[in-house]
Amino acid sequence: MDRVMKLVSERAVVIFTQSSCCMCHTVARLFCDLGVNALVHELDQDPRGKEMERALLKMLGKGPSVPVVFIGGKLVGGTNRVMSLHLSGELVPMLRSAGALWL
């Protein structure tokens, strides 16, 4: 959990992914297309990735363990939550208030 929180504190937007996960790629691409310079951390490329994945799953409580998005140091959730925020128009203001977008 400490490693997860350290990474989350390093950028306005942090996305925990697996390199083979198509939904992870989709979520990361959405942020890129919005002009966000997110920290994308691929758990399967980290020697402590399994431990971090367990910590993330514990934080989420249920569902797939990746992707997991943090904005402004706060847990947002996975794909469904991110897409819901985007479609409802709430994602961009959230990104602005976290300092991830300037326009």
Backbone atoms as SQL, in Angstrom:
CREATE TABLE atoms (id INTEGER PRIMARY KEY, chain TEXT, resi INTEGER, resn TEXT, atom TEXT, x REAL, y REAL, z REAL);
INSERT INTO atoms VALUES
  (1, 'A', 1, 'MET', 'N', 0.827, -1.199, 0.000),
  (2, 'A', 1, 'MET', 'CA', 0.000, 0.000, 0.000),
  (3, 'A', 1, 'MET', 'C', 0.872, 1.265, 0.000),
  (4, 'A', 2, 'ASP', 'N', 2.004, 1.223, 0.710),
  (5, 'A', 2, 'ASP', 'CA', 2.886, 2.390, 0.772),
  (6, 'A', 2, 'ASP', 'C', 3.422, 2.753, -0.609),
  (7, 'A', 3, 'ARG', 'N', 3.798, 1.751, -1.379),
  (8, 'A', 3, 'ARG', 'CA', 4.339, 2.002, -2.722),
  (9, 'A', 3, 'ARG', 'C', 3.262, 2.613, -3.618),
  (10, 'A', 4, 'VAL', 'N', 2.041, 2.104, -3.513),
  (11, 'A', 4, 'VAL', 'CA', 0.920, 2.647, -4.293),
  (12, 'A', 4, 'VAL', 'C', 0.740, 4.127, -3.950),
  (13, 'A', 5, 'MET', 'N', 0.677, 4.451, -2.664),
  (14, 'A', 5, 'MET', 'CA', 0.437, 5.825, -2.250),
  (15, 'A', 5, 'MET', 'C', 1.607, 6.746, -2.625),
  (16, 'A', 6, 'LYS', 'N', 2.820, 6.221, -2.613),
  (17, 'A', 6, 'LYS', 'CA', 3.977, 7.024, -3.037),
  (18, 'A', 6, 'LYS', 'C', 3.850, 7.390, -4.515),
  (19, 'A', 7, 'LEU', 'N', 3.503, 6.407, -5.343),
  (20, 'A', 7, 'LEU', 'CA', 3.336, 6.676, -6.774),
  (21, 'A', 7, 'LEU', 'C', 2.187, 7.648, -7.015),
  (22, 'A', 8, 'VAL', 'N', 1.099, 7.479, -6.282),
  (23, 'A', 8, 'VAL', 'CA', -0.083, 8.336, -6.439),
  (24, 'A', 8, 'VAL', 'C', 0.259, 9.793, -6.118),
  (25, 'A', 9, 'SER', 'N', 1.187, 9.999, -5.205),
  (26, 'A', 9, 'SER', 'CA', 1.550, 11.363, -4.813),
  (27, 'A', 9, 'SER', 'C', 2.474, 12.047, -5.825),
  (28, 'A', 10, 'GLU', 'N', 2.991, 11.304, -6.789),
  (29, 'A', 10, 'GLU', 'CA', 3.974, 11.854, -7.723),
  (30, 'A', 10, 'GLU', 'C', 3.392, 12.652, -8.879),
  (31, 'A', 11, 'ARG', 'N', 2.129, 12.412, -9.231),
  (32, 'A', 11, 'ARG', 'CA', 1.508, 13.102, -10.376),
  (33, 'A', 11, 'ARG', 'C', 0.045, 13.373, -10.092),
  (34, 'A', 12, 'ALA', 'N', -0.519, 14.289, -10.853),
  (35, 'A', 12, 'ALA', 'CA', -1.946, 14.618, -10.705),
  (36, 'A', 12, 'ALA', 'C', -2.825, 13.438, -11.114),
  (37, 'A', 13, 'VAL', 'N', -2.372, 12.657, -12.104),
  (38, 'A', 13, 'VAL', 'CA', -3.132, 11.494, -12.555),
  (39, 'A', 13, 'VAL', 'C', -2.204, 10.286, -12.612),
  (40, 'A', 14, 'VAL', 'N', -2.618, 9.217, -11.942),
  (41, 'A', 14, 'VAL', 'CA', -1.860, 7.965, -11.948),
  (42, 'A', 14, 'VAL', 'C', -2.813, 6.842, -12.328),
  (43, 'A', 15, 'ILE', 'N', -2.370, 6.014, -13.280),
  (44, 'A', 15, 'ILE', 'CA', -3.175, 4.885, -13.754),
  (45, 'A', 15, 'ILE', 'C', -2.360, 3.612, -13.563),
  (46, 'A', 16, 'PHE', 'N', -2.909, 2.685, -12.804),
  (47, 'A', 16, 'PHE', 'CA', -2.282, 1.383, -12.623),
  (48, 'A', 16, 'PHE', 'C', -2.891, 0.434, -13.647),
  (49, 'A', 17, 'THR', 'N', -2.022, -0.234, -14.418),
  (50, 'A', 17, 'THR', 'CA', -2.470, -1.064, -15.525),
  (51, 'A', 17, 'THR', 'C', -1.722, -2.397, -15.562),
  (52, 'A', 18, 'GLN', 'N', -2.114, -3.220, -16.529),
  (53, 'A', 18, 'GLN', 'CA', -1.376, -4.419, -16.932),
  (54, 'A', 18, 'GLN', 'C', -1.115, -4.237, -18.426),
  (55, 'A', 19, 'SER', 'N', 0.050, -4.592, -18.882),
  (56, 'A', 19, 'SER', 'CA', 0.397, -4.353, -20.287),
  (57, 'A', 19, 'SER', 'C', -0.486, -5.130, -21.262),
  (58, 'A', 20, 'SER', 'N', -1.078, -6.234, -20.823),
  (59, 'A', 20, 'SER', 'CA', -1.906, -7.044, -21.725),
  (60, 'A', 20, 'SER', 'C', -3.398, -6.719, -21.634),
  (61, 'A', 21, 'CYS', 'N', -3.772, -5.705, -20.876),
  (62, 'A', 21, 'CYS', 'CA', -5.181, -5.378, -20.638),
  (63, 'A', 21, 'CYS', 'C', -5.665, -4.325, -21.632),
  (64, 'A', 22, 'CYS', 'N', -6.628, -4.698, -22.475),
  (65, 'A', 22, 'CYS', 'CA', -7.121, -3.767, -23.498),
  (66, 'A', 22, 'CYS', 'C', -7.890, -2.593, -22.878),
  (67, 'A', 23, 'MET', 'N', -8.596, -2.813, -21.781),
  (68, 'A', 23, 'MET', 'CA', -9.324, -1.723, -21.141),
  (69, 'A', 23, 'MET', 'C', -8.351, -0.742, -20.477),
  (70, 'A', 24, 'CYS', 'N', -7.238, -1.256, -19.996),
  (71, 'A', 24, 'CYS', 'CA', -6.194, -0.387, -19.437),
  (72, 'A', 24, 'CYS', 'C', -5.673, 0.551, -20.517),
  (73, 'A', 25, 'HIS', 'N', -5.435, -0.004, -21.688),
  (74, 'A', 25, 'HIS', 'CA', -4.953, 0.798, -22.815),
  (75, 'A', 25, 'HIS', 'C', -5.990, 1.862, -23.183),
  (76, 'A', 26, 'THR', 'N', -7.257, 1.485, -23.188),
  (77, 'A', 26, 'THR', 'CA', -8.337, 2.405, -23.538),
  (78, 'A', 26, 'THR', 'C', -8.408, 3.574, -22.560),
  (79, 'A', 27, 'VAL', 'N', -8.334, 3.281, -21.270),
  (80, 'A', 27, 'VAL', 'CA', -8.402, 4.329, -20.256),
  (81, 'A', 27, 'VAL', 'C', -7.173, 5.234, -20.349),
  (82, 'A', 28, 'ALA', 'N', -5.998, 4.652, -20.490),
  (83, 'A', 28, 'ALA', 'CA', -4.775, 5.449, -20.620),
  (84, 'A', 28, 'ALA', 'C', -4.842, 6.337, -21.860),
  (85, 'A', 29, 'ARG', 'N', -5.376, 5.801, -22.935),
  (86, 'A', 29, 'ARG', 'CA', -5.499, 6.557, -24.188),
  (87, 'A', 29, 'ARG', 'C', -6.473, 7.732, -24.037),
  (88, 'A', 30, 'LEU', 'N', -7.557, 7.520, -23.297),
  (89, 'A', 30, 'LEU', 'CA', -8.517, 8.602, -23.051),
  (90, 'A', 30, 'LEU', 'C', -7.811, 9.788, -22.390),
  (91, 'A', 31, 'PHE', 'N', -7.045, 9.509, -21.347),
  (92, 'A', 31, 'PHE', 'CA', -6.348, 10.592, -20.664),
  (93, 'A', 31, 'PHE', 'C', -5.332, 11.260, -21.582),
  (94, 'A', 32, 'CYS', 'N', -4.637, 10.484, -22.371),
  (95, 'A', 32, 'CYS', 'CA', -3.679, 11.031, -23.333),
  (96, 'A', 32, 'CYS', 'C', -4.388, 11.941, -24.334),
  (97, 'A', 33, 'ASP', 'N', -5.529, 11.483, -24.859),
  (98, 'A', 33, 'ASP', 'CA', -6.300, 12.274, -25.824),
  (99, 'A', 33, 'ASP', 'C', -6.837, 13.565, -25.216),
  (100, 'A', 34, 'LEU', 'N', -7.064, 13.550, -23.897),
  (101, 'A', 34, 'LEU', 'CA', -7.525, 14.760, -23.205),
  (102, 'A', 34, 'LEU', 'C', -6.364, 15.713, -22.906),
  (103, 'A', 35, 'GLY', 'N', -5.138, 15.275, -23.185),
  (104, 'A', 35, 'GLY', 'CA', -3.974, 16.118, -22.959),
  (105, 'A', 35, 'GLY', 'C', -3.364, 15.975, -21.574),
  (106, 'A', 36, 'VAL', 'N', -3.688, 14.878, -20.895),
  (107, 'A', 36, 'VAL', 'CA', -3.179, 14.641, -19.548),
  (108, 'A', 36, 'VAL', 'C', -1.886, 13.841, -19.627),
  (109, 'A', 37, 'ASN', 'N', -0.887, 14.281, -18.884),
  (110, 'A', 37, 'ASN', 'CA', 0.380, 13.565, -18.802),
  (111, 'A', 37, 'ASN', 'C', 0.335, 12.657, -17.570),
  (112, 'A', 38, 'ALA', 'N', -0.393, 11.567, -17.691),
  (113, 'A', 38, 'ALA', 'CA', -0.587, 10.647, -16.563),
  (114, 'A', 38, 'ALA', 'C', 0.625, 9.756, -16.367),
  (115, 'A', 39, 'LEU', 'N', 0.840, 9.368, -15.124),
  (116, 'A', 39, 'LEU', 'CA', 1.826, 8.341, -14.823),
  (117, 'A', 39, 'LEU', 'C', 1.112, 7.003, -14.991),
  (118, 'A', 40, 'VAL', 'N', 1.533, 6.208, -15.959),
  (119, 'A', 40, 'VAL', 'CA', 0.950, 4.891, -16.199),
  (120, 'A', 40, 'VAL', 'C', 1.928, 3.861, -15.646),
  (121, 'A', 41, 'HIS', 'N', 1.482, 3.144, -14.626),
  (122, 'A', 41, 'HIS', 'CA', 2.345, 2.161, -13.978),
  (123, 'A', 41, 'HIS', 'C', 1.834, 0.758, -14.300),
  (124, 'A', 42, 'GLU', 'N', 2.608, 0.025, -15.091),
  (125, 'A', 42, 'GLU', 'CA', 2.227, -1.333, -15.481),
  (126, 'A', 42, 'GLU', 'C', 2.664, -2.316, -14.397),
  (127, 'A', 43, 'LEU', 'N', 1.699, -2.858, -13.707),
  (128, 'A', 43, 'LEU', 'CA', 1.962, -3.730, -12.571),
  (129, 'A', 43, 'LEU', 'C', 2.713, -4.998, -12.963),
  (130, 'A', 44, 'ASP', 'N', 2.454, -5.509, -14.164),
  (131, 'A', 44, 'ASP', 'CA', 3.130, -6.737, -14.583),
  (132, 'A', 44, 'ASP', 'C', 4.596, -6.509, -14.952),
  (133, 'A', 45, 'GLN', 'N', 5.021, -5.254, -14.997),
  (134, 'A', 45, 'GLN', 'CA', 6.413, -4.933, -15.282),
  (135, 'A', 45, 'GLN', 'C', 7.182, -4.568, -14.008),
  (136, 'A', 46, 'ASP', 'N', 6.486, -4.591, -12.875),
  (137, 'A', 46, 'ASP', 'CA', 7.080, -4.219, -11.587),
  (138, 'A', 46, 'ASP', 'C', 7.285, -5.479, -10.751),
  (139, 'A', 47, 'PRO', 'N', 8.480, -5.687, -10.205),
  (140, 'A', 47, 'PRO', 'CA', 8.715, -6.879, -9.380),
  (141, 'A', 47, 'PRO', 'C', 7.768, -6.973, -8.183),
  (142, 'A', 48, 'ARG', 'N', 7.279, -5.824, -7.707),
  (143, 'A', 48, 'ARG', 'CA', 6.333, -5.824, -6.589),
  (144, 'A', 48, 'ARG', 'C', 4.897, -5.610, -7.055),
  (145, 'A', 49, 'GLY', 'N', 4.665, -5.847, -8.337),
  (146, 'A', 49, 'GLY', 'CA', 3.360, -5.601, -8.941),
  (147, 'A', 49, 'GLY', 'C', 2.218, -6.395, -8.332),
  (148, 'A', 50, 'LYS', 'N', 2.450, -7.664, -8.032),
  (149, 'A', 50, 'LYS', 'CA', 1.383, -8.503, -7.444),
  (150, 'A', 50, 'LYS', 'C', 0.952, -7.959, -6.087),
  (151, 'A', 51, 'GLU', 'N', 1.924, -7.559, -5.294),
  (152, 'A', 51, 'GLU', 'CA', 1.641, -6.968, -3.982),
  (153, 'A', 51, 'GLU', 'C', 0.831, -5.676, -4.140),
  (154, 'A', 52, 'MET', 'N', 1.218, -4.853, -5.112),
  (155, 'A', 52, 'MET', 'CA', 0.509, -3.604, -5.374),
  (156, 'A', 52, 'MET', 'C', -0.902, -3.872, -5.884),
  (157, 'A', 53, 'GLU', 'N', -1.041, -4.892, -6.733),
  (158, 'A', 53, 'GLU', 'CA', -2.359, -5.253, -7.257),
  (159, 'A', 53, 'GLU', 'C', -3.299, -5.670, -6.126),
  (160, 'A', 54, 'ARG', 'N', -2.784, -6.423, -5.164),
  (161, 'A', 54, 'ARG', 'CA', -3.599, -6.823, -4.006),
  (162, 'A', 54, 'ARG', 'C', -4.036, -5.597, -3.198),
  (163, 'A', 55, 'ALA', 'N', -3.124, -4.650, -3.022),
  (164, 'A', 55, 'ALA', 'CA', -3.445, -3.421, -2.286),
  (165, 'A', 55, 'ALA', 'C', -4.525, -2.625, -3.019),
  (166, 'A', 56, 'LEU', 'N', -4.420, -2.539, -4.339),
  (167, 'A', 56, 'LEU', 'CA', -5.416, -1.815, -5.138),
  (168, 'A', 56, 'LEU', 'C', -6.778, -2.495, -5.068),
  (169, 'A', 57, 'LEU', 'N', -6.786, -3.808, -5.145),
  (170, 'A', 57, 'LEU', 'CA', -8.047, -4.553, -5.064),
  (171, 'A', 57, 'LEU', 'C', -8.703, -4.342, -3.706),
  (172, 'A', 58, 'LYS', 'N', -7.880, -4.273, -2.676),
  (173, 'A', 58, 'LYS', 'CA', -8.401, -4.015, -1.329),
  (174, 'A', 58, 'LYS', 'C', -9.033, -2.623, -1.270),
  (175, 'A', 59, 'MET', 'N', -8.405, -1.648, -1.920),
  (176, 'A', 59, 'MET', 'CA', -8.936, -0.279, -1.950),
  (177, 'A', 59, 'MET', 'C', -10.250, -0.210, -2.717),
  (178, 'A', 60, 'LEU', 'N', -10.304, -0.944, -3.840),
  (179, 'A', 60, 'LEU', 'CA', -11.505, -0.942, -4.682),
  (180, 'A', 60, 'LEU', 'C', -12.657, -1.701, -4.032),
  (181, 'A', 61, 'GLY', 'N', -12.326, -2.776, -3.360),
  (182, 'A', 61, 'GLY', 'CA', -13.353, -3.590, -2.713),
  (183, 'A', 61, 'GLY', 'C', -13.929, -4.674, -3.592),
  (184, 'A', 62, 'LYS', 'N', -13.947, -4.452, -4.898),
  (185, 'A', 62, 'LYS', 'CA', -14.497, -5.455, -5.819),
  (186, 'A', 62, 'LYS', 'C', -14.083, -5.122, -7.243),
  (187, 'A', 63, 'GLY', 'N', -14.442, -6.002, -8.137),
  (188, 'A', 63, 'GLY', 'CA', -14.210, -5.755, -9.556),
  (189, 'A', 63, 'GLY', 'C', -12.803, -6.091, -9.991),
  (190, 'A', 64, 'PRO', 'N', -12.509, -5.839, -11.264),
  (191, 'A', 64, 'PRO', 'CA', -11.164, -6.097, -11.772),
  (192, 'A', 64, 'PRO', 'C', -10.163, -5.176, -11.074),
  (193, 'A', 65, 'SER', 'N', -8.965, -5.674, -10.902),
  (194, 'A', 65, 'SER', 'CA', -7.948, -4.897, -10.184),
  (195, 'A', 65, 'SER', 'C', -7.273, -3.842, -11.060),
  (196, 'A', 66, 'VAL', 'N', -7.462, -3.908, -12.359),
  (197, 'A', 66, 'VAL', 'CA', -6.909, -2.898, -13.276),
  (198, 'A', 66, 'VAL', 'C', -7.904, -2.607, -14.389),
  (199, 'A', 67, 'PRO', 'N', -7.900, -1.431, -14.960),
  (200, 'A', 67, 'PRO', 'CA', -7.130, -0.275, -14.552),
  (201, 'A', 67, 'PRO', 'C', -7.697, 0.358, -13.280),
  (202, 'A', 68, 'VAL', 'N', -6.822, 1.042, -12.561),
  (203, 'A', 68, 'VAL', 'CA', -7.237, 1.818, -11.394),
  (204, 'A', 68, 'VAL', 'C', -6.681, 3.218, -11.575),
  (205, 'A', 69, 'VAL', 'N', -7.561, 4.209, -11.463),
  (206, 'A', 69, 'VAL', 'CA', -7.187, 5.598, -11.717),
  (207, 'A', 69, 'VAL', 'C', -7.274, 6.417, -10.429),
  (208, 'A', 70, 'PHE', 'N', -6.241, 7.217, -10.210),
  (209, 'A', 70, 'PHE', 'CA', -6.213, 8.188, -9.128),
  (210, 'A', 70, 'PHE', 'C', -6.081, 9.566, -9.756),
  (211, 'A', 71, 'ILE', 'N', -6.890, 10.508, -9.288),
  (212, 'A', 71, 'ILE', 'CA', -6.806, 11.898, -9.753),
  (213, 'A', 71, 'ILE', 'C', -6.656, 12.783, -8.523),
  (214, 'A', 72, 'GLY', 'N', -5.623, 13.601, -8.535),
  (215, 'A', 72, 'GLY', 'CA', -5.382, 14.473, -7.394),
  (216, 'A', 72, 'GLY', 'C', -5.157, 13.711, -6.099),
  (217, 'A', 73, 'GLY', 'N', -4.566, 12.530, -6.212),
  (218, 'A', 73, 'GLY', 'CA', -4.279, 11.720, -5.033),
  (219, 'A', 73, 'GLY', 'C', -5.457, 10.927, -4.507),
  (220, 'A', 74, 'LYS', 'N', -6.609, 11.057, -5.157),
  (221, 'A', 74, 'LYS', 'CA', -7.812, 10.361, -4.698),
  (222, 'A', 74, 'LYS', 'C', -8.187, 9.233, -5.652),
  (223, 'A', 75, 'LEU', 'N', -8.602, 8.128, -5.079),
  (224, 'A', 75, 'LEU', 'CA', -9.049, 6.986, -5.881),
  (225, 'A', 75, 'LEU', 'C', -10.326, 7.352, -6.619),
  (226, 'A', 76, 'VAL', 'N', -10.291, 7.220, -7.941),
  (227, 'A', 76, 'VAL', 'CA', -11.476, 7.446, -8.763),
  (228, 'A', 76, 'VAL', 'C', -12.162, 6.113, -9.033),
  (229, 'A', 77, 'GLY', 'N', -11.382, 5.112, -9.437),
  (230, 'A', 77, 'GLY', 'CA', -11.931, 3.797, -9.703),
  (231, 'A', 77, 'GLY', 'C', -11.395, 3.226, -10.998),
  (232, 'A', 78, 'GLY', 'N', -12.183, 2.324, -11.563),
  (233, 'A', 78, 'GLY', 'CA', -11.787, 1.625, -12.772),
  (234, 'A', 78, 'GLY', 'C', -12.438, 2.185, -14.021),
  (235, 'A', 79, 'THR', 'N', -12.477, 1.349, -15.028),
  (236, 'A', 79, 'THR', 'CA', -12.986, 1.757, -16.344),
  (237, 'A', 79, 'THR', 'C', -14.401, 2.316, -16.287),
  (238, 'A', 80, 'ASN', 'N', -15.325, 1.618, -15.644),
  (239, 'A', 80, 'ASN', 'CA', -16.722, 2.065, -15.614),
  (240, 'A', 80, 'ASN', 'C', -16.857, 3.442, -14.992),
  (241, 'A', 81, 'ARG', 'N', -16.176, 3.656, -13.898),
  (242, 'A', 81, 'ARG', 'CA', -16.269, 4.954, -13.215),
  (243, 'A', 81, 'ARG', 'C', -15.663, 6.066, -14.058),
  (244, 'A', 82, 'VAL', 'N', -14.506, 5.826, -14.650),
  (245, 'A', 82, 'VAL', 'CA', -13.845, 6.840, -15.481),
  (246, 'A', 82, 'VAL', 'C', -14.717, 7.185, -16.685),
  (247, 'A', 83, 'MET', 'N', -15.251, 6.177, -17.354),
  (248, 'A', 83, 'MET', 'CA', -16.083, 6.425, -18.534),
  (249, 'A', 83, 'MET', 'C', -17.384, 7.135, -18.153),
  (250, 'A', 84, 'SER', 'N', -17.959, 6.779, -17.019),
  (251, 'A', 84, 'SER', 'CA', -19.179, 7.453, -16.547),
  (252, 'A', 84, 'SER', 'C', -18.905, 8.928, -16.279),
  (253, 'A', 85, 'LEU', 'N', -17.784, 9.214, -15.624),
  (254, 'A', 85, 'LEU', 'CA', -17.414, 10.610, -15.362),
  (255, 'A', 85, 'LEU', 'C', -17.190, 11.369, -16.666),
  (256, 'A', 86, 'HIS', 'N', -16.548, 10.729, -17.616),
  (257, 'A', 86, 'HIS', 'CA', -16.277, 11.381, -18.897),
  (258, 'A', 86, 'HIS', 'C', -17.575, 11.672, -19.649),
  (259, 'A', 87, 'LEU', 'N', -18.451, 10.698, -19.731),
  (260, 'A', 87, 'LEU', 'CA', -19.703, 10.876, -20.471),
  (261, 'A', 87, 'LEU', 'C', -20.632, 11.885, -19.805),
  (262, 'A', 88, 'SER', 'N', -20.557, 12.004, -18.493),
  (263, 'A', 88, 'SER', 'CA', -21.420, 12.966, -17.784),
  (264, 'A', 88, 'SER', 'C', -20.815, 14.367, -17.744),
  (265, 'A', 89, 'GLY', 'N', -19.592, 14.523, -18.269),
  (266, 'A', 89, 'GLY', 'CA', -18.947, 15.829, -18.290),
  (267, 'A', 89, 'GLY', 'C', -18.255, 16.196, -16.987),
  (268, 'A', 90, 'GLU', 'N', -18.103, 15.250, -16.089),
  (269, 'A', 90, 'GLU', 'CA', -17.481, 15.530, -14.786),
  (270, 'A', 90, 'GLU', 'C', -15.968, 15.282, -14.769),
  (271, 'A', 91, 'LEU', 'N', -15.453, 14.530, -15.724),
  (272, 'A', 91, 'LEU', 'CA', -14.040, 14.163, -15.704),
  (273, 'A', 91, 'LEU', 'C', -13.123, 15.358, -15.945),
  (274, 'A', 92, 'VAL', 'N', -13.402, 16.152, -16.957),
  (275, 'A', 92, 'VAL', 'CA', -12.527, 17.282, -17.295),
  (276, 'A', 92, 'VAL', 'C', -12.455, 18.288, -16.141),
  (277, 'A', 93, 'PRO', 'N', -13.587, 18.689, -15.519),
  (278, 'A', 93, 'PRO', 'CA', -13.469, 19.592, -14.368),
  (279, 'A', 93, 'PRO', 'C', -12.659, 18.982, -13.217),
  (280, 'A', 94, 'MET', 'N', -12.790, 17.679, -13.016),
  (281, 'A', 94, 'MET', 'CA', -12.028, 16.997, -11.979),
  (282, 'A', 94, 'MET', 'C', -10.532, 17.077, -12.297),
  (283, 'A', 95, 'LEU', 'N', -10.190, 16.878, -13.561),
  (284, 'A', 95, 'LEU', 'CA', -8.799, 16.969, -13.991),
  (285, 'A', 95, 'LEU', 'C', -8.257, 18.389, -13.836),
  (286, 'A', 96, 'ARG', 'N', -9.079, 19.374, -14.164),
  (287, 'A', 96, 'ARG', 'CA', -8.664, 20.768, -14.010),
  (288, 'A', 96, 'ARG', 'C', -8.386, 21.104, -12.543),
  (289, 'A', 97, 'SER', 'N', -9.284, 20.697, -11.683),
  (290, 'A', 97, 'SER', 'CA', -9.095, 21.035, -10.264),
  (291, 'A', 97, 'SER', 'C', -7.895, 20.312, -9.655),
  (292, 'A', 98, 'ALA', 'N', -7.480, 19.182, -10.255),
  (293, 'A', 98, 'ALA', 'CA', -6.295, 18.473, -9.792),
  (294, 'A', 98, 'ALA', 'C', -5.010, 19.027, -10.410),
  (295, 'A', 99, 'GLY', 'N', -5.156, 19.975, -11.338),
  (296, 'A', 99, 'GLY', 'CA', -3.984, 20.569, -11.987),
  (297, 'A', 99, 'GLY', 'C', -3.440, 19.744, -13.144),
  (298, 'A', 100, 'ALA', 'N', -4.257, 18.816, -13.658),
  (299, 'A', 100, 'ALA', 'CA', -3.812, 17.968, -14.764),
  (300, 'A', 100, 'ALA', 'C', -4.135, 18.578, -16.117),
  (301, 'A', 101, 'LEU', 'N', -5.031, 19.566, -16.151),
  (302, 'A', 101, 'LEU', 'CA', -5.407, 20.269, -17.386),
  (303, 'A', 101, 'LEU', 'C', -5.359, 21.774, -17.125),
  (304, 'A', 102, 'TRP', 'N', -4.958, 22.511, -18.115),
  (305, 'A', 102, 'TRP', 'CA', -4.846, 23.958, -17.945),
  (306, 'A', 102, 'TRP', 'C', -5.940, 24.735, -18.657),
  (307, 'A', 103, 'LEU', 'N', -6.611, 24.125, -19.617),
  (308, 'A', 103, 'LEU', 'CA', -7.631, 24.878, -20.378),
  (309, 'A', 103, 'LEU', 'C', -8.994, 24.744, -19.770);
